[in-house]
């Protein structure tokens, strides 16, 4: 059910990921999978193109709300209303929309390390960021709720949550989310939760949708990471309060645009017809994290990494090698990785590695990284 792309197919299908490196270099940096999307999705999109579906998106949600509701019920036991989803172009656009339309004035708490666009979108929305740092030596990498409370007490009124976390690959526990909910309620703040990686929770961990513990929160999600459809542009801002949805639907088109009818079709099909494909993907990623552990033990025994609980993005602590930017060093040895300094400016010795590829490419990535760090 899962089909690996050959190098030639991947270079044609993933022009950002593969086009950014010369031939012969393994690209393991940006969050795209070296896999063909599910056949039901590609078939539905191809058929839509044959019908001439190349115009503007329809009014309304195009069926994504009902599709997401069914998916959430089947996978997480979360009964979300089918009218709770408002379409937007992608998760970052959805976060910006939530900040501009739904969140109270005041600074925004951004946990570090973070997905780099988190920092950018806070600035674009005219907000001041308040950084809450995760200690690289912390054993569990949990969100520092005490630091969040200090930020809220000083005036912050929004918290950006990444659930599951990118780049740490960690799934917040329900109790942590409840603690965050209680803080938000105490200070009149709102939590905006990026849940794009929720379906990629791996065996041994449990994903809890934030809105299932805090109905006043805002979630943003998409099928793009789980089903490899980022270029089709469709995400959903999920709001349980009717007034929130009314405000989102009422914004000018120029403030919320860019989602496409093809993306809406892909999202609807992925969330309704591709459960078996997703199960196969999660099994593959589970195997890949085991392969990565073996490769690191053999070739980079000084590397530190927490158990990968979700996503296909491994966060490696390579400070023991004494190289400030191991990703930059690795590029000269034929593998492109994502520097840890992208996720936390000034953070030395870390990188993010994409393991959603073949075991052979993953092996090349690790052995070439090891060669780059050898004295």
C-alpha positions as CSV (number, residue, x, y, z in Angstrom):
1,X,0.0,0.0,0.0
2,X,3.0,2.3,0.6
3,X,5.0,3.0,-2.5
4,X,8.5,4.4,-2.3
5,X,9.4,7.0,-4.9
6,X,12.6,6.3,-6.9
7,X,15.2,9.0,-7.0
8,X,13.9,10.2,-10.4
9,X,10.3,10.1,-9.3
10,X,11.1,12.0,-6.1
11,X,13.0,14.7,-7.9
12,X,10.0,15.2,-10.2
13,X,7.4,15.0,-7.5
14,X,9.1,16.9,-4.7
15,X,10.8,19.9,-6.4
16,X,11.4,21.7,-3.2
17,X,12.9,18.9,-1.2
18,X,14.8,17.2,-4.0
19,X,15.4,20.2,-6.2
20,X,17.3,22.0,-3.5
21,X,20.1,19.5,-3.6
22,X,22.5,18.3,-6.3
23,X,22.1,14.9,-7.7
24,X,23.7,12.3,-5.4
25,X,22.9,14.3,-2.2
26,X,20.4,12.7,0.1
27,X,17.7,15.3,1.0
28,X,16.5,14.7,4.6
29,X,15.6,18.2,5.6
30,X,12.1,19.5,4.7
31,X,9.0,17.7,6.0
32,X,7.9,15.8,2.9
33,X,7.9,12.1,2.5
34,X,9.6,10.2,-0.3
35,X,6.4,8.3,-0.8
36,X,3.6,8.5,-3.4
37,X,0.4,9.9,-1.9
38,X,-2.5,7.4,-1.4
39,X,-4.0,6.3,-4.7
40,X,-7.6,7.3,-3.7
41,X,-6.3,10.9,-3.3
42,X,-4.3,11.0,-6.5
43,X,-7.2,9.3,-8.4
44,X,-9.7,11.8,-7.1
45,X,-7.5,14.8,-7.8
46,X,-6.7,13.5,-11.3
47,X,-10.4,12.9,-12.1
48,X,-11.2,16.4,-10.9
49,X,-8.6,17.9,-13.2
50,X,-10.0,15.9,-16.1
51,X,-13.4,17.4,-15.2
52,X,-11.8,20.9,-15.5
53,X,-11.7,21.6,-11.8
54,X,-9.1,24.4,-11.9
55,X,-11.0,27.4,-10.8
56,X,-11.6,29.1,-7.5
57,X,-12.6,27.2,-4.4
58,X,-16.3,26.8,-3.7
59,X,-18.1,28.8,-1.0
60,X,-18.4,26.8,2.2
61,X,-16.1,24.1,3.4
62,X,-16.3,21.8,0.5
63,X,-17.0,18.8,2.7
64,X,-13.8,18.9,4.8
65,X,-15.6,19.6,8.1
66,X,-17.7,16.4,7.9
67,X,-14.6,14.4,6.7
68,X,-12.5,15.7,9.6
69,X,-15.3,14.9,12.0
70,X,-15.5,11.3,10.9
71,X,-11.7,10.9,11.0
72,X,-11.5,12.4,14.5
73,X,-14.2,10.1,15.8
74,X,-12.7,7.0,14.3
75,X,-9.1,7.7,15.3
76,X,-9.3,9.6,18.6
77,X,-12.9,9.1,19.8
78,X,-13.3,12.9,19.6
79,X,-16.8,14.0,18.5
80,X,-16.2,17.3,16.8
81,X,-19.1,19.0,15.1
82,X,-19.0,18.8,11.2
83,X,-19.4,22.6,10.9
84,X,-16.4,23.3,13.2
85,X,-13.9,23.5,10.4
86,X,-13.2,26.7,8.4
87,X,-10.9,26.2,5.4
88,X,-7.7,28.0,4.9
89,X,-4.6,27.6,2.7
90,X,-2.3,25.9,5.1
91,X,-1.5,25.6,8.8
92,X,0.6,28.7,9.0
93,X,-2.1,30.7,7.3
94,X,-4.6,29.3,9.8
95,X,-2.4,30.3,12.7
96,X,-2.1,33.8,11.4
97,X,-5.9,34.0,10.9
98,X,-6.5,32.8,14.4
99,X,-4.1,35.3,15.8
100,X,-5.6,38.2,13.9
101,X,-9.3,37.4,14.3
102,X,-9.8,35.3,17.4
103,X,-7.0,35.9,19.9
104,X,-7.0,38.7,22.5
105,X,-4.4,41.5,22.2
106,X,-1.1,40.9,23.8
107,X,2.1,39.0,23.4
108,X,2.2,35.4,22.2
109,X,4.0,32.6,24.0
110,X,6.2,30.5,21.6
111,X,7.9,27.5,23.1
112,X,11.4,26.8,21.8
113,X,12.6,25.0,19.8
114,X,9.8,25.6,17.4
115,X,8.8,25.2,13.8
116,X,10.4,28.3,12.2
117,X,7.3,29.8,10.7
118,X,5.9,30.1,14.3
119,X,8.3,32.9,14.9
120,X,7.5,34.5,11.5
121,X,3.7,34.4,11.8
122,X,3.8,36.0,15.2
123,X,5.7,38.9,13.8
124,X,3.5,39.2,10.7
125,X,0.4,39.4,12.9
126,X,1.9,42.3,14.7
127,X,2.4,40.5,18.0
128,X,5.4,40.3,20.4
129,X,6.7,36.8,21.0
130,X,7.6,35.6,24.5
131,X,10.0,32.6,24.3
132,X,9.6,29.7,26.6
133,X,12.6,27.5,26.2
134,X,12.9,23.7,26.6
135,X,16.2,22.8,28.2
136,X,18.1,20.5,25.7
137,X,19.1,18.4,28.7
138,X,15.5,18.0,30.0
139,X,14.7,14.3,30.3
140,X,11.1,14.5,29.0
141,X,11.0,17.8,27.0
142,X,7.6,18.7,28.5
143,X,6.2,22.2,28.0
144,X,7.4,24.3,31.0
145,X,4.0,25.3,32.4
146,X,5.6,27.4,35.1
147,X,7.4,29.5,32.5
148,X,4.1,29.8,30.5
149,X,2.4,31.0,33.6
150,X,5.1,33.7,34.2
151,X,4.6,34.9,30.6
152,X,0.8,35.0,31.0
153,X,1.1,36.8,34.3
154,X,3.3,39.4,32.6
155,X,0.7,40.0,29.9
156,X,0.9,37.4,27.2
157,X,-2.6,36.3,26.1
158,X,-2.0,33.6,23.5
159,X,0.0,30.4,23.6
160,X,1.2,28.6,20.4
161,X,1.1,24.9,20.9
162,X,2.6,22.2,18.6
163,X,0.7,19.0,19.3
164,X,2.5,16.7,18.5
165,X,5.7,18.7,18.7
166,X,7.9,19.6,15.7
167,X,10.9,19.3,15.9
168,X,11.0,17.3,19.2
169,X,8.7,14.5,18.0
170,X,7.0,14.4,21.4
171,X,3.3,14.0,22.1
172,X,2.0,16.1,25.1
173,X,0.3,14.1,27.8
174,X,-3.3,14.8,28.5
175,X,-2.5,16.1,32.0
176,X,-0.1,18.7,30.5
177,X,-2.8,19.9,28.1
178,X,-5.3,20.2,31.0
179,X,-2.7,22.2,32.9
180,X,-2.3,24.5,29.9
181,X,-6.1,24.8,29.6
182,X,-6.4,25.8,33.3
183,X,-3.7,28.5,32.9
184,X,-5.4,29.9,29.8
185,X,-8.7,30.1,31.6
186,X,-7.1,31.8,34.6
187,X,-5.6,34.5,32.6
188,X,-8.2,35.0,29.9
189,X,-5.8,33.7,27.2
190,X,-6.3,31.4,24.2
191,X,-4.3,28.4,23.0
192,X,-3.8,27.9,19.3
193,X,-2.8,24.3,18.6
194,X,-1.0,23.1,15.5
195,X,-2.1,19.5,15.1
196,X,-1.0,18.7,11.6
197,X,1.1,15.8,12.9
198,X,-1.6,14.2,15.1
199,X,-2.3,11.3,12.7
200,X,1.4,10.5,12.7
201,X,1.4,9.4,16.4
202,X,3.4,6.2,16.6
203,X,2.8,3.1,18.7
204,X,3.4,3.6,22.4
205,X,2.0,7.2,22.4
206,X,-1.5,8.7,22.5
207,X,-2.5,11.8,20.8
208,X,-5.0,14.0,22.6
209,X,-6.7,16.7,20.4
210,X,-6.3,20.0,22.4
211,X,-9.9,21.0,21.9
212,X,-11.1,17.8,23.5
213,X,-9.8,19.2,26.8
214,X,-10.3,22.9,26.1
215,X,-13.4,23.8,24.0
216,X,-12.3,27.5,23.9
217,X,-9.0,26.7,22.2
218,X,-8.4,26.9,18.5
219,X,-6.9,24.0,16.4
220,X,-5.3,24.1,13.0
221,X,-4.8,21.0,11.0
222,X,-4.3,19.6,7.5
223,X,-3.9,16.3,5.6
224,X,-0.7,17.6,4.0
225,X,1.9,15.9,6.3
226,X,0.1,12.6,6.9
227,X,-0.8,12.1,3.2
228,X,2.0,14.0,1.4
229,X,-0.2,16.7,-0.2
230,X,1.4,20.0,0.8
231,X,1.3,21.4,-2.7
232,X,-2.5,21.1,-2.9
233,X,-3.1,23.8,-0.3
234,X,-6.0,23.1,2.1
235,X,-6.1,23.2,5.9
236,X,-8.7,23.7,8.5
237,X,-9.1,26.1,11.4
238,X,-11.2,24.2,14.0
239,X,-13.3,26.3,16.4
240,X,-16.0,24.8,18.6
241,X,-17.6,28.2,19.5
242,X,-20.2,29.4,17.0
243,X,-19.2,33.0,17.4
244,X,-15.6,32.2,16.6
245,X,-16.6,30.4,13.4
246,X,-18.9,33.4,12.4
247,X,-15.9,35.7,12.8
248,X,-13.7,33.5,10.7
249,X,-16.2,33.2,7.9
250,X,-16.8,36.9,7.9
251,X,-13.2,38.0,7.2
252,X,-12.4,39.6,3.8
253,X,-11.3,37.1,1.1
254,X,-7.9,38.8,1.0
255,X,-7.4,37.8,4.7
256,X,-8.2,34.1,4.1
257,X,-7.6,32.8,0.7
258,X,-5.3,30.4,-1.2
259,X,-7.0,27.1,-0.4
260,X,-7.8,25.3,-3.6
261,X,-10.7,23.1,-4.8
262,X,-8.2,20.3,-5.5
263,X,-6.9,20.6,-1.9
264,X,-10.4,20.4,-0.6
265,X,-11.0,17.2,-2.6
266,X,-7.8,15.7,-1.5
267,X,-8.5,16.5,2.2
268,X,-12.0,15.0,2.0
269,X,-10.8,11.8,0.4
270,X,-7.8,11.4,2.7
271,X,-9.9,11.8,5.8
272,X,-12.6,9.5,4.6
273,X,-11.0,6.8,2.4
274,X,-7.4,6.3,3.4
275,X,-7.4,4.9,7.0
276,X,-5.7,1.7,5.8
277,X,-3.0,3.6,3.9
278,X,-2.4,5.7,7.0
279,X,-2.1,2.6,9.2
280,X,0.5,1.2,6.8
281,X,2.4,4.5,6.9
282,X,2.5,4.6,10.7
283,X,3.8,1.0,10.6
284,X,6.5,2.0,8.2
285,X,7.5,5.0,10.3
286,X,7.6,2.7,13.4
287,X,10.0,0.5,11.5
288,X,12.1,3.5,10.4
289,X,12.5,4.8,13.9
290,X,13.9,1.4,14.9
291,X,16.2,1.5,11.9
292,X,17.4,5.0,12.9
293,X,18.1,3.8,16.5
294,X,20.3,0.9,15.1
295,X,22.1,3.2,12.7
296,X,22.8,5.8,15.4
297,X,24.1,3.1,17.8
298,X,26.5,1.8,15.2
299,X,27.7,5.0,13.5
300,X,27.0,7.9,15.9
301,X,27.1,6.4,19.4
302,X,27.6,9.8,21.0
303,X,24.3,11.1,19.5
304,X,21.5,11.8,22.0
305,X,17.9,11.5,20.9
306,X,14.6,11.1,22.7
307,X,12.2,8.4,21.7
308,X,10.3,9.5,18.6
309,X,6.7,9.5,19.6
310,X,5.2,11.1,16.6
311,X,6.0,12.7,13.2
312,X,8.7,11.4,10.9
313,X,11.2,14.0,12.1
314,X,14.0,13.0,14.5
315,X,15.7,15.6,16.7
316,X,19.4,14.8,17.2
317,X,21.6,16.2,19.9
318,X,25.1,16.0,18.6
319,X,26.8,18.5,21.0
320,X,29.2,15.7,22.0
321,X,30.9,16.1,18.6
322,X,31.8,19.7,19.3
323,X,30.4,21.0,16.0
324,X,28.2,24.0,16.2
325,X,26.2,23.3,13.0
326,X,26.4,19.6,12.2
327,X,23.8,20.0,9.4
328,X,26.2,22.4,7.6
329,X,29.0,19.9,8.0
330,X,26.9,17.1,6.7
331,X,26.0,19.0,3.5
332,X,29.6,18.8,2.4
333,X,29.4,15.0,2.8
334,X,26.3,14.5,0.6
335,X,23.3,14.8,2.9
336,X,21.1,17.8,3.6
337,X,19.6,18.0,7.1
338,X,17.9,20.8,8.9
339,X,20.0,22.8,11.3
340,X,18.9,23.0,14.9
341,X,19.5,26.8,14.7
342,X,16.5,27.1,12.4
343,X,14.3,25.9,15.3
344,X,16.0,27.9,18.1
345,X,18.5,30.6,17.0
346,X,21.8,30.1,18.6
347,X,21.2,26.5,19.6
348,X,24.4,24.7,18.7
349,X,25.0,21.0,18.0
350,X,21.4,20.0,17.0
351,X,19.6,19.0,13.8
352,X,16.4,17.5,12.5
353,X,16.4,14.5,10.3
354,X,13.5,13.3,8.1
355,X,13.2,9.6,8.2
356,X,10.2,9.2,5.9
357,X,12.2,7.6,3.1
358,X,13.7,4.2,2.3
359,X,15.9,2.4,4.8
360,X,18.7,2.6,2.2
361,X,18.5,6.4,2.0
362,X,18.2,6.7,5.8
363,X,21.4,4.6,6.1
364,X,23.2,6.9,3.7
365,X,22.0,10.0,5.6
366,X,23.4,8.7,8.9
367,X,26.6,7.3,7.6
368,X,27.4,10.5,5.7
369,X,26.5,12.5,8.8
370,X,28.9,10.3,10.8
371,X,31.6,10.9,8.3
372,X,31.1,14.6,8.5
373,X,31.5,14.6,12.3
374,X,34.5,12.3,12.4
375,X,37.6,14.0,13.8
